[in-house]
Each structure stands twice: as structure tokens, then as C-alpha cells.
Amino acid sequence: MTLNRAGSPRKTEPRSSIGPYTRLAFFGLGAAFLILGIRLLHLTHRITTFSCYLDAGLRWRDGGPIYNNGEGMGFVYSPLIAAYFAAYTFLPVWMGKMVWLLTNEGLLAWGTYAVIREGVFRIASDRARALVLILLLPFSMASLDVAQSNSALIGLMLIAVALAARERWTLCVIALALAVYLKIYPLVLGLVLCVYAPGKVTWRLALALLSLGALSLVLQHPHYVLTQYHEWFATRAADDRRLNSAAHAPLDLWFLIVRLGHLPISERAYVALQVLSGGAIAGFALLTRGWAPGRRLAGIYLLCSSWIILLGPATESYTYAILAPAVSLALVAAFSGPAPPLTRMLAALAAGMMLAAQFKNIFFASWHSVSYNAMRPMGALILTCAVILWLREDAMWEASDSGPGCVPSA
């Protein structure tokens, strides 16, 4: 059996069975779901984003305006997602909360395990796989606790990457398209995958995006749906959160450069930086065509998720749940295999800063010091450096005939 690094089909590759430690980790995630669910049901006075989602579902069902053009952020997702939440309006509120929490946590855990199982990441040990799953909790708990959609979003992106590893392109682009309709910026992953496999992804992704838009038109009166899409585009274009106060500004690279560093950079220059960095990820996909498919796809996922956080349009504290799988995978890979000391140090430092930021939000939520708010984007920037070193280190991606990161062929 030989290693095919050019991307041959994975259909003949056997999947590894779920080990006892991984089963225990899934049990732990289930226990966390119950605890969070009980908390959501018990603290009925507590406002979560599920209330906003449910309100959008009610408005869609009744043909009312979904988007808020006045004060407050309101519903920020596509009309198709509002149609999805309309289904929750037929459930008791407590049941809807539990279903949404299960969807969020389930997609996050399923997507993370899928990319490990499909060999995208070289994490073969049952204990290491279980640790990756358990580490998802501390890095995503805050977002799950307020019913944010970030865990579902990154879960869909991970599932798309896992399906790309198996060359299940139609299902891959459907998962991607759903993520784009949830929040627009996962389109960066779709565009890079168009570079990774242009003949397989490009036309399928375009068709999937158009088909989901067409589906919206049959779920409500077409004129109403088109009006809501117009309002969605208008509110997203007008939502420049960089104009917010320092306490509520996006926690991204702009925050580090302008708010913390006080360095002069024009908005046009920053947009150029966003475009050029996205182009650099596409360049990575082109220049690594000789790599094993698992390593190449891992790099695309890791760099795209870092781009979304550091250079995306709307990064707040809860958005950092998007990095939960990346930081968990980087930490475990660095300490369970042959990694250079610098890679281990950077992975541990990034994880520590993100955990410290979680601690600050839990116990000092009203403390809006610019320096402390910078912990998250600094952690994301350090994680990106660790990812680059990780991708460059051949020893961390060496694969045996049955190991992750390679494609066995007869």
C-alpha cells in the first residue's frame, strides 16, 4: 500500500472505531448539555440570543419585518435562517431552547470528531481524541451558555472539511452554504476550497447558494422574502462595528492595531489587508498541492478560522467559540506528538490567554479595560503563529499507512 499525496479518493479508507476514551468524552459532552440545559430552563429571567432568534421566527411566520433598522443589533442572519427558527415557534419555549442547545453542541462535537476520524488531523490516540473533544467545552462554554450560533457555525464548517476529505463534494458544499446563510463570512472557506478543488467545488457551491436562496422563496410570499433579503443586505452593509466605543468594539486585528497600538491605518488599507490575507490563504491552497490531503485541508481550515476571527467583519467575545476546535486541536497535537518547543509554547500561551479571557468575562464582566479585552485577539494572533509553525513541521504530519493525514491507495 502506498501513500497518495495528490488527493485520490478516500472511499476505500477504513474508518477507525470510537475508542473507550472518546466514548467517555462524548458522555461528558452530553452531561455538559444537560447542565447547560437545566441552567437555561431554570434562569427564565435571563436574556439569551435565543429570544432574538425566536422573535425572528415569529416575524417570518407572520410576514412581519425581521430586521431592526433602529437602535440595537437585532437579528443579523439571513431570511432563510429566520425561516428555520420559525419551526421553533411551534414548540414550547423550553423545548425550543433545548433543541437549539443540542443543535449547537451536537454540530460542534460532530464536526470536530469528523475531521479527526477522516484523517484531516494527525491525532491517532484514543486518549488524545477524547482530550480534543473535552477541551471544546472551556473554549465554547460562554457562547453555548447564551445560545449563540457560533458553535453550530464552526460545526458546519468542520463537517464541510471532513466531507471534502472524503470527496463528498455535494454534501460538502451544502454544509458550507448553510454556514454562509447563517453568517456570511464562512464564504472565505468556500472560496479557498474552490482553489483547492476548483472543478469539484466551484459550480456546486454556486448552485447550493442559489438553491438555498430559492428555497426561501417557497417558504413565504416571494415579494416578502425578497424585501427581507434587501433589508438583510442593507443592515449588514451599514453595520460597521469598528465605530463602536472601545468597550464594544470588535475584538479583532483592528482592535490590536488601532485601539491598543494607536497605529494610524485607514479603513481602505485595512480592507486591503483583509483581501490580501484571504488571498494568501488561497495561495497556500495552491502552493501545497504536493502535501498530503489531510495536512492541506487542515491548513485551509485552521487559517480560514483564524481569518474569520482576526480579520472578519464582526468579532465579539462570544465569536471566539469559532476557535474552540482550532485551539483544542493545536494544543493536543503540540503535546501529544513530535512538536518543537516553540510550537508547544505558542499553543499553550494562546490557550491560556483565551481561558483567561473566559475567566474575566465570567467574574469581571463589567470590566472593560482595553488591555484585558485585547487578550482574545492576542490569543488568536498567537494561535495563528502556532498554526503556521505546526503546518511547516513535517514531523507533526508524518503518517503511516493507516494514520491520519494520508490517503492510502491500493
C-alpha positions as a printed NumPy array, in Angstrom:
array([[  0.   ,   0.   ,   0.   ],
       [  1.379,   3.403,  -0.961],
       [  0.716,   6.948,   0.097],
       [ -1.054,   9.121,  -2.43 ],
       [ -0.388,  12.805,  -1.728],
       [ -2.207,  14.118,  -4.76 ],
       [ -5.713,  13.689,  -3.43 ],
       [ -7.032,  10.312,  -4.581],
       [-10.488,   9.21 ,  -3.412],
       [-10.831,   8.214,   0.198],
       [-13.719,   5.822,  -0.317],
       [-11.61 ,   2.723,   0.366],
       [-10.072,   4.088,   3.562],
       [-11.426,   2.289,   6.639],
       [-12.743,   4.454,   9.417],
       [-11.412,   3.927,  12.903],
       [-13.883,   2.832,  15.548],
       [-14.768,   5.021,  18.511],
       [-12.493,   4.112,  21.41 ],
       [-13.49 ,   3.948,  25.091],
       [-11.94 ,   7.317,  25.992],
       [-13.678,   9.003,  23.076],
       [-16.97 ,   7.458,  24.156],
       [-16.337,   8.807,  27.656],
       [-15.658,  12.249,  26.178],
       [-18.972,  12.179,  24.297],
       [-20.648,  11.18 ,  27.564],
       [-19.007,  14.193,  29.218],
       [-20.289,  16.466,  26.467],
       [-23.753,  15.005,  26.999],
       [-23.511,  15.756,  30.724],
       [-22.477,  19.325,  29.913],
       [-25.518,  19.605,  27.625],
       [-27.792,  18.572,  30.495],
       [-26.192,  21.049,  32.896],
       [-26.426,  23.913,  30.429],
       [-29.978,  22.923,  29.531],
       [-31.07 ,  22.899,  33.171],
       [-29.403,  26.279,  33.639],
       [-31.222,  27.71 ,  30.606],
       [-34.553,  26.387,  31.829],
       [-34.039,  27.438,  35.441],
       [-32.876,  31.016,  34.797],
       [-36.016,  32.042,  32.923],
       [-35.407,  35.742,  33.629],
       [-32.042,  35.613,  31.86 ],
       [-31.962,  37.046,  28.32 ],
       [-30.182,  34.941,  25.695],
       [-29.896,  35.284,  21.933],
       [-32.452,  32.505,  21.519],
       [-35.141,  35.1  ,  22.302],
       [-33.948,  37.148,  19.313],
       [-33.922,  34.05 ,  17.085],
       [-37.405,  33.047,  18.194],
       [-38.718,  36.569,  17.601],
       [-37.318,  36.485,  14.046],
       [-39.022,  33.129,  13.514],
       [-42.345,  34.561,  14.669],
       [-41.953,  37.581,  12.387],
       [-41.14 ,  35.323,   9.422],
       [-44.149,  33.139,  10.128],
       [-46.443,  36.154,  10.395],
       [-44.93 ,  38.052,   7.471],
       [-43.523,  40.87 ,   9.603],
       [-40.222,  42.773,   9.266],
       [-37.29 ,  40.683,  10.532],
       [-34.545,  43.294,  10.65 ],
       [-34.223,  46.15 ,  13.089],
       [-33.25 ,  49.448,  11.497],
       [-33.458,  51.319,  14.789],
       [-31.367,  51.005,  17.944],
       [-29.83 ,  47.686,  18.873],
       [-28.343,  44.954,  16.762],
       [-31.383,  42.728,  16.393],
       [-31.442,  39.675,  14.131],
       [-28.367,  39.56 ,  11.879],
       [-28.753,  36.274,   9.991],
       [-30.318,  35.575,   6.604],
       [-34.072,  35.262,   5.974],
       [-33.528,  31.527,   5.404],
       [-32.291,  31.194,   8.993],
       [-35.347,  33.139,  10.184],
       [-37.458,  30.572,   8.315],
       [-35.552,  27.825,  10.161],
       [-36.352,  29.408,  13.515],
       [-39.998,  29.706,  12.505],
       [-40.149,  25.939,  13.118],
       [-39.239,  26.59 ,  16.778],
       [-42.338,  28.762,  17.201],
       [-44.47 ,  25.605,  17.093],
       [-42.603,  24.161,  20.097],
       [-42.9  ,  25.123,  23.762],
       [-40.189,  27.696,  24.52 ],
       [-38.346,  25.383,  26.928],
       [-38.249,  22.636,  24.305],
       [-37.046,  25.048,  21.647],
       [-34.175,  26.127,  23.905],
       [-33.129,  22.518,  24.458],
       [-33.324,  21.634,  20.744],
       [-31.231,  24.676,  19.808],
       [-28.636,  23.91 ,  22.506],
       [-28.423,  20.308,  21.309],
       [-28.034,  21.508,  17.703],
       [-25.221,  23.877,  18.696],
       [-23.276,  21.434,  20.835],
       [-24.024,  18.467,  18.571],
       [-22.705,  20.143,  15.41 ],
       [-19.591,  21.336,  17.247],
       [-18.754,  17.882,  18.641],
       [-19.73 ,  16.014,  15.469],
       [-17.71 ,  18.322,  13.232],
       [-14.617,  18.155,  15.442],
       [-14.7  ,  14.377,  15.671],
       [-15.372,  14.087,  11.925],
       [-12.19 ,  15.913,  10.9  ],
       [-10.172,  13.689,  13.264],
       [-11.86 ,  10.493,  12.077],
       [-11.369,  11.361,   8.413],
       [ -7.648,  11.885,   8.918],
       [ -7.581,  15.648,   8.415],
       [ -5.607,  15.931,  11.657],
       [ -2.919,  13.506,  12.799],
       [ -4.427,  12.599,  16.163],
       [ -4.496,   8.808,  16.288],
       [ -4.519,   8.101,  20.043],
       [ -7.93 ,   7.45 ,  21.577],
       [ -6.927,   9.464,  24.661],
       [ -5.788,  12.394,  22.539],
       [ -9.022,  12.395,  20.542],
       [-11.035,  12.356,  23.753],
       [ -8.988,  15.263,  25.11 ],
       [ -9.691,  17.342,  21.993],
       [-13.429,  16.821,  22.497],
       [-13.327,  17.663,  26.207],
       [-11.254,  20.805,  25.581],
       [-14.045,  22.129,  23.365],
       [-16.069,  22.924,  26.473],
       [-13.939,  25.587,  28.18 ],
       [-13.366,  27.414,  24.891],
       [-17.025,  27.382,  23.752],
       [-18.961,  27.323,  27.033],
       [-19.629,  31.073,  27.185],
       [-21.129,  31.094,  23.671],
       [-23.216,  27.992,  24.337],
       [-24.433,  29.455,  27.623],
       [-26.033,  32.453,  25.886],
       [-27.362,  30.326,  22.988],
       [-25.144,  31.971,  20.357],
       [-24.878,  30.25 ,  16.962],
       [-21.063,  30.204,  16.745],
       [-20.717,  26.546,  17.742],
       [-23.205,  25.486,  15.075],
       [-21.388,  27.658,  12.539],
       [-17.926,  26.165,  13.109],
       [-19.51 ,  22.707,  13.327],
       [-20.892,  23.125,   9.801],
       [-17.502,  24.331,   8.553],
       [-15.742,  21.337,  10.117],
       [-18.282,  18.949,   8.62 ],
       [-17.657,  20.535,   5.211],
       [-13.892,  19.978,   5.612],
       [-14.418,  16.358,   6.703],
       [-16.667,  15.752,   3.688],
       [-14.047,  17.353,   1.426],
       [-11.531,  14.857,   2.819],
       [-13.803,  12.037,   1.659],
       [-14.502,  13.852,  -1.613],
       [-18.225,  14.013,  -0.876],
       [-18.421,  17.316,  -2.68 ],
       [-22.196,  17.821,  -2.897],
       [-22.693,  17.299,   0.833],
       [-19.591,  19.407,   1.482],
       [-20.968,  22.463,  -0.332],
       [-24.408,  22.057,   1.261],
       [-22.803,  22.289,   4.718],
       [-20.778,  25.28 ,   3.538],
       [-23.8  ,  27.029,   2.038],
       [-25.768,  26.598,   5.264],
       [-22.873,  28.161,   7.182],
       [-22.813,  31.1  ,   4.742],
       [-26.538,  31.715,   5.176],
       [-26.024,  31.616,   8.937],
       [-23.167,  34.146,   8.855],
       [-21.727,  35.432,   5.604],
       [-18.023,  35.191,   6.389],
       [-17.665,  31.358,   6.167],
       [-17.694,  32.112,   2.439],
       [-13.92 ,  32.543,   2.827],
       [-13.634,  28.791,   3.433],
       [-15.809,  28.104,   0.397],
       [-13.689,  30.342,  -1.834],
       [-10.453,  28.687,  -0.684],
       [-11.954,  25.241,  -1.282],
       [-12.756,  26.457,  -4.801],
       [ -9.   ,  26.875,  -5.194],
       [ -8.345,  23.505,  -3.526],
       [-10.676,  21.604,  -5.887],
       [-11.976,  24.076,  -8.497],
       [-13.703,  21.576, -10.75 ],
       [-15.47 ,  19.914,  -7.824],
       [-16.425,  22.827,  -5.567],
       [-16.955,  25.988,  -7.606],
       [-20.112,  25.145,  -9.565],
       [-21.546,  23.076,  -6.711],
       [-21.096,  25.903,  -4.208],
       [-22.693,  28.454,  -6.561],
       [-25.619,  26.087,  -7.178],
       [-26.036,  25.368,  -3.454],
       [-26.111,  29.067,  -2.567],
       [-28.659,  29.8  ,  -5.308],
       [-30.777,  26.765,  -4.355],
       [-30.991,  27.766,  -0.695],
       [-31.978,  31.276,  -1.748],
       [-34.67 ,  29.806,  -3.998],
       [-35.856,  27.629,  -1.111],
       [-36.521,  30.81 ,   0.881],
       [-38.915,  31.965,  -1.827],
       [-41.184,  28.948,  -1.435],
       [-41.313,  29.167,   2.364],
       [-43.084,  32.549,   2.365],
       [-44.593,  35.007,  -0.107],
       [-41.831,  35.761,  -2.691],
       [-42.243,  39.556,  -2.5  ],
       [-41.928,  39.444,   1.285],
       [-38.843,  37.226,   1.062],
       [-37.112,  39.484,  -1.469],
       [-37.868,  42.507,   0.71 ],
       [-36.281,  40.788,   3.717],
       [-33.183,  39.868,   1.712],
       [-32.865,  43.518,   0.677],
       [-33.135,  44.563,   4.334],
       [-30.597,  41.918,   5.348],
       [-28.021,  43.198,   2.852],
       [-28.731,  46.811,   3.84 ],
       [-28.369,  46.215,   7.586],
       [-25.185,  44.171,   7.127],
       [-23.623,  46.845,   4.898],
       [-24.459,  49.549,   7.451],
       [-23.174,  47.595,  10.469],
       [-19.627,  48.962,  10.852],
       [-18.809,  47.908,  14.393],
       [-15.35 ,  49.479,  14.26 ],
       [-17.154,  52.76 ,  15.029],
       [-18.307,  51.42 ,  18.403],
       [-16.737,  52.546,  21.666],
       [-13.643,  50.703,  22.899],
       [-15.807,  48.703,  25.322],
       [-17.964,  47.333,  22.49 ],
       [-15.588,  47.397,  19.536],
       [-14.878,  44.192,  17.582],
       [-12.105,  42.187,  19.236],
       [-10.034,  41.59 ,  16.129],
       [ -6.796,  42.683,  14.475],
       [ -8.216,  46.205,  14.042],
       [ -8.624,  46.336,  17.831],
       [ -4.963,  45.423,  18.33 ],
       [ -3.67 ,  47.848,  15.704],
       [ -5.877,  50.889,  16.355],
       [ -7.422,  50.581,  19.819],
       [ -4.425,  49.085,  21.608],
       [ -1.478,  50.045,  19.426],
       [ -2.791,  53.5  ,  18.383],
       [ -1.228,  52.967,  14.963],
       [ -2.69 ,  55.013,  12.109],
       [ -4.274,  52.791,   9.466],
       [ -7.002,  53.87 ,   7.08 ],
       [-10.155,  51.867,   6.544],
       [ -9.155,  51.318,   2.919],
       [ -5.758,  49.945,   3.983],
       [ -7.421,  47.597,   6.442],
       [ -9.798,  46.299,   3.763],
       [ -6.762,  45.704,   1.567],
       [ -5.188,  43.747,   4.421],
       [ -8.342,  41.625,   4.71 ],
       [ -8.328,  40.878,   0.978],
       [ -4.594,  40.198,   0.775],
       [ -4.622,  37.869,   3.774],
       [ -7.56 ,  35.956,   2.302],
       [ -5.628,  35.752,  -0.961],
       [ -2.622,  34.419,   0.962],
       [ -4.753,  31.522,   2.247],
       [ -5.812,  30.801,  -1.33 ],
       [ -2.126,  30.91 ,  -2.26 ],
       [ -1.422,  28.38 ,   0.489],
       [ -4.013,  26.054,  -1.057],
       [ -2.257,  26.371,  -4.426],
       [  1.338,  26.073,  -3.237],
       [  0.716,  22.983,  -1.089],
       [ -0.672,  20.761,  -3.842],
       [  2.132,  18.271,  -3.149],
       [  1.143,  17.839,   0.51 ],
       [ -0.977,  15.015,   1.878],
       [ -4.682,  15.958,   1.526],
       [ -5.236,  15.814,   5.283],
       [ -2.435,  18.26 ,   6.041],
       [ -3.546,  20.577,   3.255],
       [ -7.188,  20.622,   4.348],
       [ -6.15 ,  21.083,   7.981],
       [ -4.176,  24.162,   6.978],
       [ -7.078,  25.581,   4.991],
       [ -9.485,  25.102,   7.909],
       [ -7.09 ,  26.481,  10.55 ],
       [ -6.091,  29.543,   8.535],
       [ -9.684,  30.315,   7.486],
       [-10.992,  30.094,  11.051],
       [ -8.168,  32.402,  12.208],
       [ -9.011,  34.832,   9.376],
       [-12.67 ,  34.899,  10.404],
       [-11.726,  35.901,  13.945],
       [ -8.853,  38.313,  13.277],
       [-10.   ,  39.882,  10.003],
       [-13.702,  39.106,   9.771],
       [-16.332,  41.862,   9.916],
       [-17.906,  41.289,  13.337],
       [-15.822,  39.589,  16.033],
       [-17.145,  39.88 ,  19.567],
       [-16.175,  37.933,  22.689],
       [-18.667,  35.109,  22.04 ],
       [-17.444,  34.75 ,  18.44 ],
       [-14.248,  33.201,  19.797],
       [-16.119,  29.914,  20.154],
       [-15.272,  29.579,  16.446],
       [-11.66 ,  28.979,  17.513],
       [-12.561,  26.309,  20.097],
       [-11.774,  23.348,  17.78 ],
       [ -8.637,  25.001,  16.387],
       [ -7.086,  25.76 ,  19.762],
       [ -8.083,  22.324,  21.141],
       [ -6.58 ,  20.516,  18.14 ],
       [ -3.413,  22.65 ,  18.189],
       [ -2.885,  22.11 ,  21.912],
       [ -3.332,  18.343,  21.764],
       [ -1.277,  17.958,  18.576],
       [  1.566,  20.001,  20.076],
       [  1.778,  17.995,  23.304],
       [  0.93 ,  14.502,  22.051],
       [  3.422,  14.283,  19.202],
       [  6.836,  15.422,  17.982],
       [  6.443,  19.195,  18.164],
       [  9.176,  21.842,  18.526],
       [  9.27 ,  23.633,  21.913],
       [  8.275,  26.952,  20.313],
       [  5.115,  25.43 ,  18.799],
       [  4.16 ,  23.961,  22.163],
       [  4.83 ,  27.243,  23.939],
       [  2.73 ,  29.269,  21.489],
       [ -0.164,  26.777,  21.548],
       [ -0.172,  26.754,  25.358],
       [  0.087,  30.563,  25.529],
       [ -2.815,  31.029,  23.097],
       [ -4.98 ,  28.577,  25.057],
       [ -4.04 ,  30.243,  28.346],
       [ -4.932,  33.715,  27.108],
       [ -8.295,  32.552,  25.793],
       [ -9.088,  30.804,  29.068],
       [ -8.051,  33.922,  30.999],
       [-10.413,  35.967,  28.829],
       [-13.21 ,  33.499,  29.644],
       [-12.409,  33.884,  33.354],
       [-12.514,  37.65 ,  33.015],
       [-15.93 ,  37.535,  31.295],
       [-17.391,  35.25 ,  33.947],
       [-16.144,  37.05 ,  37.07 ],
       [-15.437,  40.584,  35.837],
       [-17.986,  41.044,  33.058],
       [-18.357,  44.79 ,  33.677],
       [-14.608,  45.401,  33.487],
       [-13.933,  46.802,  30.017],
       [-10.224,  47.553,  30.19 ],
       [ -8.74 ,  47.796,  26.688],
       [ -5.743,  45.711,  27.76 ],
       [ -7.891,  42.886,  29.111],
       [-10.202,  42.99 ,  26.1  ],
       [ -7.091,  42.537,  23.959],
       [ -6.43 ,  39.099,  25.465],
       [ -8.699,  37.363,  22.966],
       [ -7.307,  38.851,  19.74 ],
       [ -3.763,  38.499,  21.111],
       [ -4.504,  34.844,  21.837],
       [ -5.897,  34.403,  18.317],
       [ -2.811,  36.032,  16.798],
       [ -0.501,  33.788,  18.823],
       [ -2.582,  30.762,  17.821],
       [ -2.141,  31.73 ,  14.168],
       [  1.638,  31.811,  14.652],
       [  1.467,  28.365,  16.307],
       [ -0.63 ,  27.075,  13.384],
       [  1.911,  28.328,  10.833],
       [  4.742,  26.581,  12.701],
       [  2.596,  23.454,  13.049],
       [  1.889,  23.327,   9.323],
       [  5.573,  23.794,   8.474],
       [  6.761,  20.98 ,  10.762],
       [  6.916,  17.782,   8.686],
       [  7.362,  15.568,  11.756],
       [  3.943,  16.613,  13.086],
       [  2.291,  15.419,   9.87 ],
       [  4.234,  12.256,   9.111],
       [  1.774,   9.425,   8.536],
       [  1.873,   5.688,   8.428],
       [ -0.23 ,   3.637,   6.022],
       [ -3.162,   3.724,   8.405],
       [ -2.506,   7.025,  10.111],
       [ -4.331,  10.313,   9.753],
       [ -3.169,  12.886,   7.261],
       [ -2.589,  10.419,   4.414],
       [ -4.642,   8.7  ,   1.812],
       [ -3.912,   5.011,   1.405],
       [ -4.48 ,   3.562,  -2.011],
       [ -4.058,   0.059,  -3.281]])
